[in-house]
């Protein structure tokens, strides 16, 4: 297809300032494919990027790391054919450092060094809140036929949730507590059920809780969380606050496991916790970053089987031109917003 010389994109101009602008349409470099973005979501991490909490992000910047679309052009060395429907996994490691060789390319020792082959889509490279995005082919997953573009935009999120459960060594029949009723926490809760958890409880606050009560065995308001102290085999935290991390550790039983996945940006510190809680309780406290080792590919299989329902987690839809409204809806959690979806390629 003939590509337009310029395209519409969200641009984070500098810390705290954004707009929708016309920018040059990217061309795929070697080992990249150009994706026409059909569905793209706003994430809480985008708030952290705009606030300057990711030092490797350089402004002006085109954000967006939860998106899907179809391939319209390919660079040298790419065998993926134009027309392929794809979802995006955002981490691409250099492939040669010690962490990448272990399969932990999310921990690449060459983070931010594009010349080594590293890319963090939507963070260190331009993302998918735009009509087109040039994406390393290593980050692309073919969407199963039964997975729509809207559902395919969850490729990375579902992988992140699945990895947190695998990191926490979830076993069938266990009691699981999830902190954070946002998109990834709700994916984790559903996957825990699908993978055999005996019970799944969700801790949070706000209008979002009412939307998702039937996805878990019980919903606990954060103000009443102390009733859960010492009760869970596995606790998964995606709230991203120091208070949630502290409460998650207190919720684990003696000998239990805690997976902290919410605090991905700088500036959140854990305090007010007696360390003997961990030591004398023999509690495993684990960090979980993103989704290494091809986890997103396996997550897409579970999504295609209907073992996680992401449709109901998309609470609002907007065209790209109304990004400011979409941003306010998401950041202010208007009407219980969970995920806000934009459709950049509409009309192209």
Secondary structure, DSSP 8 states (H G I E B T S, - for coil): ----SEEEEEEEEETTEEEEEEEE-----TTEEEEEEEEEEE-HHHHHHHTT--TT--SSB----SEEEEEEEE-TT----TT-EEEE--EE--SSSHHHHTT-GGG-TTTT-GGGT-EEBTTTB--SSBSEEEEEGGGEEE--TT--HHHHTTHHHHHHHHHHHHHTT--TT-EEEEE--SHHHHHHHHHHHHTT-SEEEEEE-STHHHHSGGGSSEEEEGGGGGGGTT-EEEEEE-S-SHHHHHHHHHHEEEEEEEEE-S--STT----S--THHHHHHT-EEEE--S--TTHHHHHHHHHHTTSS--GGGEEEEE-GGGHHHHHHHHHTTGGG-SEEEE-TTTT-
